[in-house]
Amino acid sequence: MSFFTTKKASKDSFDMKYDMDTKKDFLGEGQYATVYKAYQKETGKEVAVKVINKKKLSPSDKKALELEIQVLEDIDHPHIVKLIESFDQKKELLLVLELVKGGELFDRIVARSSYSERDAATAISVICRALKYLHSKKIVHRDLKPENLLLVNETDDTNIKIADFGFAAYTEKELDDGCGTLVYVAPEVLRGHGYKTQPDMWSLGIISYILLCGYPPFFDNEQDKLARKIVKGKYKFRHEDWDGISDEAKSFVRGLIKRDPDQRMTADDALEHPWIKNLAAVPDTNLDTTQKAMREFVAKEKMRKALGAVKAINIFKGLDFGEIPDGDELED
């Protein structure tokens, strides 16, 4: 009997179709899965293979994985990492995925010799198009963050793909569970309020803010304090870092970082915003200060992640935020 029901399950054996050397082609590992590079025998094409140890899966892990696979099977977009096929074996489930080799978006930006506001707008426009597609399919990603924005190769800075659909969900009904990576999580998710696709747009706002100044609008080393800052929603455009950024870019960020999800821009709205719609008019001046700040932010986040302080988690329920005052999110 099959462990998982998947549309893209292959009736052939994995070894008939792919070559994979687990000693040489290791790419990474997680709680219950290891990822390797493999090669299609027929074409020689490189792919990524996620090898999932069934014995390590709890009932809740299995349920979450089934949903992730269902979502991946339902989507096909040039800026989303593609599930090619799957193999349900006796001890393991193998997911064959598109291999992206260009690394994380933020790592690419900090390594560049130059970086401009137009580069930021171009990257955001690509992500917006992928989100528009996802949301049209009534799917919310729920863990949109820099680590999940990957580049296809080492030469094209604009060919970005959204990865990691471990927290993705369908939104036919409102969701209320709290999950994600805290810096990028929307207030309504933290408060356990019903939501659909709007949290992805908040996350896009946080990413946009970082792309423009190099650091997030909300930060604290203590998670409960950070959560309260996010729910309060007060942030600033600090003059020393934002004076060189266009009014259109600030308007775009303001349209996304809104406590009220009903007032937040949708993906369609974002694509129609002048900052995104008129890319040729966006300033192309080098943002040296932003790049420097982003290098520091990326380095700190990698250190925090190595120490276990940055995780995609599901622990937000039960926090008491009290009454949140009305008023504009943007502080003087």
Contacts in CASP RR format, 6 or more apart in sequence:
PFRMAT RR
TARGET T0000
AUTHOR 0000-0000-0000
METHOD contacts of the structure
MODEL  1
MSFFTTKKASKDSFDMKYDMDTKKDFLGEGQYATVYKAYQKETGKEVAVK
VINKKKLSPSDKKALELEIQVLEDIDHPHIVKLIESFDQKKELLLVLELV
KGGELFDRIVARSSYSERDAATAISVICRALKYLHSKKIVHRDLKPENLL
LVNETDDTNIKIADFGFAAYTEKELDDGCGTLVYVAPEVLRGHGYKTQPD
MWSLGIISYILLCGYPPFFDNEQDKLARKIVKGKYKFRHEDWDGISDEAK
SFVRGLIKRDPDQRMTADDALEHPWIKNLAAVPDTNLDTTQKAMREFVAK
EKMRKALGAVKAINIFKGLDFGEIPDGDELED
2 9 0 8 1.000
2 88 0 8 1.000
3 54 0 8 1.000
3 88 0 8 1.000
3 93 0 8 1.000
4 65 0 8 1.000
4 66 0 8 1.000
4 69 0 8 1.000
4 86 0 8 1.000
4 88 0 8 1.000
4 93 0 8 1.000
5 66 0 8 1.000
6 69 0 8 1.000
6 73 0 8 1.000
6 86 0 8 1.000
6 88 0 8 1.000
7 73 0 8 1.000
8 73 0 8 1.000
8 83 0 8 1.000
8 84 0 8 1.000
8 85 0 8 1.000
8 86 0 8 1.000
9 85 0 8 1.000
9 86 0 8 1.000
9 87 0 8 1.000
9 88 0 8 1.000
10 17 0 8 1.000
10 85 0 8 1.000
10 86 0 8 1.000
10 87 0 8 1.000
13 87 0 8 1.000
14 20 0 8 1.000
14 49 0 8 1.000
14 87 0 8 1.000
14 89 0 8 1.000
14 94 0 8 1.000
16 41 0 8 1.000
17 40 0 8 1.000
17 41 0 8 1.000
17 42 0 8 1.000
18 38 0 8 1.000
18 39 0 8 1.000
18 40 0 8 1.000
18 41 0 8 1.000
18 47 0 8 1.000
18 49 0 8 1.000
18 96 0 8 1.000
19 38 0 8 1.000
19 39 0 8 1.000
19 41 0 8 1.000
20 36 0 8 1.000
20 37 0 8 1.000
20 38 0 8 1.000
20 39 0 8 1.000
20 49 0 8 1.000
21 36 0 8 1.000
22 34 0 8 1.000
22 36 0 8 1.000
25 36 0 8 1.000
25 37 0 8 1.000
25 38 0 8 1.000
26 34 0 8 1.000
26 35 0 8 1.000
26 36 0 8 1.000
27 35 0 8 1.000
27 36 0 8 1.000
27 37 0 8 1.000
27 48 0 8 1.000
28 34 0 8 1.000
28 35 0 8 1.000
29 35 0 8 1.000
31 56 0 8 1.000
31 61 0 8 1.000
32 52 0 8 1.000
32 53 0 8 1.000
32 56 0 8 1.000
32 57 0 8 1.000
32 61 0 8 1.000
33 50 0 8 1.000
33 51 0 8 1.000
33 52 0 8 1.000
33 53 0 8 1.000
34 50 0 8 1.000
34 51 0 8 1.000
34 53 0 8 1.000
35 48 0 8 1.000
35 49 0 8 1.000
35 50 0 8 1.000
35 51 0 8 1.000
36 48 0 8 1.000
36 49 0 8 1.000
36 51 0 8 1.000
37 46 0 8 1.000
37 47 0 8 1.000
37 48 0 8 1.000
37 49 0 8 1.000
37 99 0 8 1.000
38 46 0 8 1.000
38 47 0 8 1.000
38 48 0 8 1.000
38 49 0 8 1.000
38 96 0 8 1.000
39 45 0 8 1.000
39 46 0 8 1.000
39 47 0 8 1.000
40 47 0 8 1.000
46 99 0 8 1.000
46 101 0 8 1.000
47 84 0 8 1.000
47 96 0 8 1.000
47 97 0 8 1.000
47 98 0 8 1.000
47 99 0 8 1.000
48 96 0 8 1.000
48 97 0 8 1.000
48 98 0 8 1.000
48 99 0 8 1.000
48 100 0 8 1.000
49 94 0 8 1.000
49 95 0 8 1.000
49 96 0 8 1.000
49 97 0 8 1.000
50 94 0 8 1.000
50 95 0 8 1.000
50 97 0 8 1.000
51 92 0 8 1.000
51 93 0 8 1.000
51 94 0 8 1.000
52 65 0 8 1.000
52 92 0 8 1.000
52 93 0 8 1.000
52 94 0 8 1.000
52 95 0 8 1.000
53 91 0 8 1.000
53 92 0 8 1.000
54 91 0 8 1.000
54 92 0 8 1.000
54 93 0 8 1.000
55 91 0 8 1.000
57 65 0 8 1.000
64 166 0 8 1.000
65 93 0 8 1.000
65 166 0 8 1.000
67 166 0 8 1.000
67 168 0 8 1.000
67 169 0 8 1.000
68 165 0 8 1.000
68 166 0 8 1.000
68 168 0 8 1.000
69 83 0 8 1.000
69 86 0 8 1.000
69 95 0 8 1.000
71 139 0 8 1.000
71 165 0 8 1.000
71 168 0 8 1.000
71 169 0 8 1.000
71 170 0 8 1.000
72 82 0 8 1.000
72 83 0 8 1.000
72 95 0 8 1.000
72 165 0 8 1.000
73 83 0 8 1.000
74 137 0 8 1.000
74 139 0 8 1.000
75 133 0 8 1.000
75 134 0 8 1.000
75 137 0 8 1.000
75 139 0 8 1.000
76 82 0 8 1.000
77 130 0 8 1.000
77 133 0 8 1.000
77 134 0 8 1.000
78 161 0 8 1.000
79 126 0 8 1.000
79 127 0 8 1.000
79 129 0 8 1.000
79 130 0 8 1.000
79 159 0 8 1.000
79 160 0 8 1.000
79 161 0 8 1.000
79 162 0 8 1.000
80 130 0 8 1.000
80 133 0 8 1.000
80 134 0 8 1.000
80 161 0 8 1.000
80 162 0 8 1.000
81 97 0 8 1.000
81 98 0 8 1.000
81 100 0 8 1.000
81 150 0 8 1.000
81 161 0 8 1.000
81 162 0 8 1.000
81 163 0 8 1.000
82 97 0 8 1.000
82 98 0 8 1.000
83 95 0 8 1.000
83 96 0 8 1.000
83 97 0 8 1.000
83 98 0 8 1.000
84 96 0 8 1.000
84 97 0 8 1.000
84 98 0 8 1.000
85 96 0 8 1.000
86 93 0 8 1.000
86 94 0 8 1.000
86 95 0 8 1.000
86 96 0 8 1.000
87 93 0 8 1.000
87 94 0 8 1.000
87 96 0 8 1.000
98 161 0 8 1.000
100 150 0 8 1.000
100 151 0 8 1.000
100 152 0 8 1.000
100 153 0 8 1.000
100 161 0 8 1.000
100 163 0 8 1.000
101 152 0 8 1.000
101 153 0 8 1.000
101 154 0 8 1.000
102 108 0 8 1.000
102 150 0 8 1.000
102 151 0 8 1.000
102 152 0 8 1.000
102 153 0 8 1.000
102 154 0 8 1.000
103 150 0 8 1.000
103 151 0 8 1.000
104 146 0 8 1.000
104 147 0 8 1.000
104 149 0 8 1.000
104 150 0 8 1.000
104 151 0 8 1.000
105 123 0 8 1.000
105 146 0 8 1.000
105 149 0 8 1.000
105 150 0 8 1.000
105 151 0 8 1.000
105 160 0 8 1.000
106 146 0 8 1.000
106 149 0 8 1.000
106 210 0 8 1.000
106 294 0 8 1.000
106 298 0 8 1.000
107 298 0 8 1.000
108 151 0 8 1.000
108 157 0 8 1.000
109 115 0 8 1.000
109 119 0 8 1.000
109 211 0 8 1.000
109 291 0 8 1.000
109 294 0 8 1.000
110 291 0 8 1.000
110 294 0 8 1.000
110 295 0 8 1.000
110 298 0 8 1.000
112 157 0 8 1.000
112 291 0 8 1.000
114 286 0 8 1.000
115 286 0 8 1.000
115 287 0 8 1.000
115 290 0 8 1.000
115 291 0 8 1.000
116 283 0 8 1.000
116 284 0 8 1.000
116 285 0 8 1.000
116 286 0 8 1.000
116 287 0 8 1.000
117 212 0 8 1.000
117 245 0 8 1.000
117 246 0 8 1.000
117 249 0 8 1.000
117 282 0 8 1.000
117 283 0 8 1.000
117 284 0 8 1.000
117 285 0 8 1.000
117 287 0 8 1.000
118 279 0 8 1.000
118 282 0 8 1.000
118 283 0 8 1.000
118 284 0 8 1.000
119 157 0 8 1.000
120 208 0 8 1.000
120 211 0 8 1.000
120 212 0 8 1.000
120 249 0 8 1.000
120 287 0 8 1.000
121 249 0 8 1.000
121 275 0 8 1.000
121 276 0 8 1.000
121 279 0 8 1.000
121 282 0 8 1.000
122 158 0 8 1.000
122 279 0 8 1.000
123 149 0 8 1.000
123 157 0 8 1.000
123 158 0 8 1.000
123 160 0 8 1.000
123 211 0 8 1.000
124 204 0 8 1.000
124 207 0 8 1.000
124 208 0 8 1.000
124 211 0 8 1.000
124 252 0 8 1.000
124 270 0 8 1.000
124 276 0 8 1.000
125 271 0 8 1.000
125 276 0 8 1.000
125 279 0 8 1.000
126 158 0 8 1.000
126 159 0 8 1.000
126 160 0 8 1.000
127 144 0 8 1.000
127 149 0 8 1.000
127 160 0 8 1.000
127 162 0 8 1.000
127 204 0 8 1.000
127 207 0 8 1.000
128 204 0 8 1.000
128 267 0 8 1.000
128 270 0 8 1.000
128 271 0 8 1.000
128 276 0 8 1.000
129 267 0 8 1.000
129 271 0 8 1.000
130 161 0 8 1.000
130 162 0 8 1.000
131 141 0 8 1.000
131 144 0 8 1.000
131 162 0 8 1.000
131 197 0 8 1.000
131 200 0 8 1.000
131 201 0 8 1.000
131 204 0 8 1.000
131 267 0 8 1.000
131 270 0 8 1.000
132 267 0 8 1.000
132 268 0 8 1.000
132 271 0 8 1.000
134 140 0 8 1.000
134 141 0 8 1.000
134 162 0 8 1.000
134 197 0 8 1.000
134 200 0 8 1.000
135 197 0 8 1.000
135 200 0 8 1.000
135 266 0 8 1.000
135 267 0 8 1.000
138 170 0 8 1.000
138 171 0 8 1.000
138 172 0 8 1.000
138 196 0 8 1.000
138 197 0 8 1.000
139 168 0 8 1.000
139 169 0 8 1.000
139 170 0 8 1.000
139 171 0 8 1.000
139 197 0 8 1.000
140 168 0 8 1.000
140 169 0 8 1.000
140 171 0 8 1.000
140 175 0 8 1.000
140 195 0 8 1.000
140 196 0 8 1.000
140 197 0 8 1.000
140 199 0 8 1.000
140 200 0 8 1.000
141 148 0 8 1.000
141 162 0 8 1.000
141 165 0 8 1.000
141 167 0 8 1.000
141 168 0 8 1.000
141 200 0 8 1.000
141 203 0 8 1.000
142 167 0 8 1.000
142 168 0 8 1.000
142 169 0 8 1.000
142 179 0 8 1.000
142 180 0 8 1.000
142 189 0 8 1.000
142 199 0 8 1.000
142 200 0 8 1.000
143 164 0 8 1.000
143 166 0 8 1.000
143 167 0 8 1.000
143 168 0 8 1.000
143 179 0 8 1.000
143 180 0 8 1.000
143 181 0 8 1.000
143 184 0 8 1.000
143 312 0 8 1.000
144 162 0 8 1.000
144 184 0 8 1.000
144 200 0 8 1.000
144 203 0 8 1.000
144 204 0 8 1.000
144 207 0 8 1.000
145 181 0 8 1.000
145 183 0 8 1.000
145 184 0 8 1.000
145 203 0 8 1.000
145 207 0 8 1.000
145 312 0 8 1.000
146 207 0 8 1.000
146 210 0 8 1.000
146 298 0 8 1.000
147 164 0 8 1.000
148 162 0 8 1.000
148 163 0 8 1.000
148 164 0 8 1.000
149 160 0 8 1.000
149 161 0 8 1.000
149 162 0 8 1.000
149 163 0 8 1.000
149 207 0 8 1.000
150 160 0 8 1.000
150 161 0 8 1.000
150 162 0 8 1.000
150 163 0 8 1.000
151 157 0 8 1.000
151 159 0 8 1.000
151 160 0 8 1.000
151 161 0 8 1.000
152 159 0 8 1.000
152 160 0 8 1.000
152 161 0 8 1.000
153 159 0 8 1.000
164 312 0 8 1.000
167 179 0 8 1.000
167 180 0 8 1.000
167 312 0 8 1.000
167 314 0 8 1.000
169 175 0 8 1.000
171 196 0 8 1.000
171 197 0 8 1.000
174 194 0 8 1.000
174 195 0 8 1.000
174 196 0 8 1.000
175 194 0 8 1.000
175 195 0 8 1.000
175 196 0 8 1.000
176 192 0 8 1.000
176 193 0 8 1.000
176 194 0 8 1.000
176 195 0 8 1.000
177 192 0 8 1.000
177 314 0 8 1.000
177 317 0 8 1.000
178 185 0 8 1.000
178 189 0 8 1.000
178 190 0 8 1.000
178 192 0 8 1.000
178 314 0 8 1.000
178 315 0 8 1.000
178 316 0 8 1.000
178 317 0 8 1.000
179 189 0 8 1.000
179 312 0 8 1.000
179 313 0 8 1.000
179 314 0 8 1.000
179 316 0 8 1.000
180 189 0 8 1.000
180 312 0 8 1.000
180 313 0 8 1.000
180 314 0 8 1.000
181 310 0 8 1.000
181 311 0 8 1.000
181 312 0 8 1.000
181 313 0 8 1.000
182 223 0 8 1.000
182 226 0 8 1.000
182 227 0 8 1.000
182 230 0 8 1.000
182 313 0 8 1.000
182 316 0 8 1.000
183 206 0 8 1.000
183 216 0 8 1.000
183 218 0 8 1.000
183 219 0 8 1.000
183 226 0 8 1.000
183 310 0 8 1.000
184 202 0 8 1.000
184 203 0 8 1.000
184 206 0 8 1.000
184 207 0 8 1.000
185 199 0 8 1.000
185 202 0 8 1.000
185 203 0 8 1.000
185 230 0 8 1.000
185 316 0 8 1.000
186 195 0 8 1.000
186 198 0 8 1.000
186 199 0 8 1.000
186 202 0 8 1.000
186 203 0 8 1.000
186 230 0 8 1.000
186 261 0 8 1.000
187 202 0 8 1.000
187 230 0 8 1.000
187 231 0 8 1.000
187 233 0 8 1.000
187 259 0 8 1.000
187 324 0 8 1.000
188 194 0 8 1.000
188 195 0 8 1.000
188 198 0 8 1.000
188 199 0 8 1.000
188 261 0 8 1.000
189 195 0 8 1.000
189 199 0 8 1.000
189 316 0 8 1.000
190 227 0 8 1.000
190 230 0 8 1.000
190 231 0 8 1.000
190 316 0 8 1.000
190 319 0 8 1.000
190 321 0 8 1.000
191 231 0 8 1.000
191 321 0 8 1.000
192 316 0 8 1.000
192 317 0 8 1.000
195 261 0 8 1.000
197 266 0 8 1.000
197 267 0 8 1.000
198 261 0 8 1.000
198 262 0 8 1.000
198 264 0 8 1.000
198 266 0 8 1.000
199 261 0 8 1.000
200 267 0 8 1.000
201 256 0 8 1.000
201 261 0 8 1.000
201 264 0 8 1.000
201 265 0 8 1.000
201 266 0 8 1.000
201 267 0 8 1.000
201 270 0 8 1.000
202 256 0 8 1.000
202 257 0 8 1.000
202 258 0 8 1.000
202 261 0 8 1.000
202 264 0 8 1.000
204 256 0 8 1.000
204 270 0 8 1.000
205 253 0 8 1.000
205 255 0 8 1.000
205 256 0 8 1.000
205 257 0 8 1.000
206 216 0 8 1.000
206 217 0 8 1.000
206 218 0 8 1.000
206 257 0 8 1.000
208 249 0 8 1.000
208 252 0 8 1.000
208 253 0 8 1.000
208 256 0 8 1.000
209 216 0 8 1.000
209 217 0 8 1.000
209 235 0 8 1.000
209 253 0 8 1.000
209 257 0 8 1.000
210 216 0 8 1.000
210 294 0 8 1.000
210 297 0 8 1.000
211 290 0 8 1.000
211 294 0 8 1.000
212 242 0 8 1.000
212 245 0 8 1.000
212 249 0 8 1.000
212 253 0 8 1.000
212 287 0 8 1.000
212 290 0 8 1.000
213 237 0 8 1.000
213 238 0 8 1.000
213 241 0 8 1.000
213 242 0 8 1.000
213 245 0 8 1.000
213 290 0 8 1.000
213 293 0 8 1.000
214 241 0 8 1.000
214 290 0 8 1.000
214 291 0 8 1.000
214 293 0 8 1.000
214 294 0 8 1.000
214 297 0 8 1.000
215 293 0 8 1.000
215 294 0 8 1.000
215 296 0 8 1.000
215 297 0 8 1.000
216 297 0 8 1.000
217 235 0 8 1.000
217 236 0 8 1.000
217 257 0 8 1.000
218 226 0 8 1.000
218 229 0 8 1.000
218 230 0 8 1.000
218 233 0 8 1.000
218 235 0 8 1.000
219 226 0 8 1.000
219 229 0 8 1.000
220 226 0 8 1.000
220 229 0 8 1.000
221 309 0 8 1.000
224 319 0 8 1.000
227 316 0 8 1.000
227 319 0 8 1.000
227 321 0 8 1.000
228 321 0 8 1.000
231 259 0 8 1.000
231 321 0 8 1.000
231 324 0 8 1.000
232 324 0 8 1.000
232 325 0 8 1.000
233 257 0 8 1.000
233 259 0 8 1.000
233 329 0 8 1.000
234 329 0 8 1.000
234 330 0 8 1.000
234 331 0 8 1.000
235 257 0 8 1.000
235 329 0 8 1.000
235 330 0 8 1.000
235 331 0 8 1.000
236 330 0 8 1.000
236 331 0 8 1.000
236 332 0 8 1.000
237 245 0 8 1.000
237 250 0 8 1.000
237 330 0 8 1.000
241 289 0 8 1.000
241 290 0 8 1.000
241 293 0 8 1.000
242 250 0 8 1.000
244 285 0 8 1.000
246 275 0 8 1.000
246 282 0 8 1.000
246 283 0 8 1.000
248 273 0 8 1.000
248 274 0 8 1.000
248 275 0 8 1.000
248 282 0 8 1.000
249 275 0 8 1.000
249 282 0 8 1.000
251 273 0 8 1.000
251 274 0 8 1.000
251 275 0 8 1.000
252 270 0 8 1.000
252 273 0 8 1.000
252 275 0 8 1.000
252 276 0 8 1.000
254 329 0 8 1.000
254 330 0 8 1.000
255 263 0 8 1.000
255 264 0 8 1.000
255 265 0 8 1.000
256 264 0 8 1.000
256 265 0 8 1.000
256 270 0 8 1.000
257 329 0 8 1.000
258 264 0 8 1.000
258 329 0 8 1.000
259 324 0 8 1.000
259 329 0 8 1.000
265 273 0 8 1.000
270 276 0 8 1.000
271 277 0 8 1.000
274 281 0 8 1.000
275 282 0 8 1.000
301 310 0 8 1.000
304 310 0 8 1.000
305 311 0 8 1.000
END
